[in-house]
């Protein structure tokens, strides 16, 4: 099981992305910063990227990172409860 950080920059900030948010929530992801979510899964970073890119536009940006250590301050949730 790996801890993933999914981060995105949406090219059209005025556009609503409920499908992406719903997809993140469906895998148990929790929002840690405005456009950063974390969750645990038995997948590779490529598999996670490929899953979520279906929910964004072609000109949006997506980053998936396997997290092994972190330091945070003022996140929206306590990351230690996700990890």
CORSUL-V539437 format. One line per field, one symbol per residue. phi: phi as a letter, one per 30 degrees, with the letter a starting at -180 (. if undefined). Layout:
BEGIN
phi->???
END
This chain:
BEGIN
phi->.bccccbbbcdcedddbdddddddddcidbdcbebbbbacacbcddddedddddcbddcdcbbbbdccaabbbhddbdddddd
END
